[in-house]
Amino acid sequence: MIKTKEELIREVAGNGKGGIKLALTDLKKFPGVSDKLGMFSIAEVGYGEMVDFHIHEGDAELYYILEGTGLYDDNGEMKTVTPGTVTFTPSGSGHSIKNVGEGILKFVALIIKD
């Protein structure tokens, strides 16, 4: 099954977090997928902006960094992330990410349900 961007993507500017923009995929258009995935999106974070620290319960999250430089908080351990970096936050753990580079920090965000 193949769907076009126009069929799947919903842009969310700001997302209540200032300089964050999400391209959210409508997973319900793929039968059975929304039972396993909570989110599949492209996130863009403006310079100096961040996704606040949050803890995952009942799901896990992967980020795949596409562009930019971020400072990633992995349960209190700070790490620099750049294109090609993959992060993983299992259920019961927390994370945040801040754009510390010049330009946009862009990454794929995938939430997997337990």
Beta strands, then each sheet from edge to edge (+ up, - down):
strand 1: 9-14
strand 2: 20-25
strand 3: 37-45
strand 4: 50-55
strand 5: 59-67
strand 6: 70-74
strand 7: 77-81
strand 8: 86-89
strand 9: 94-99
strand 10: 105-113
sheet 1: 1+ 2- 3+ 10- 5+ 8-
sheet 2: 4+ 9- 6+ 7-
end
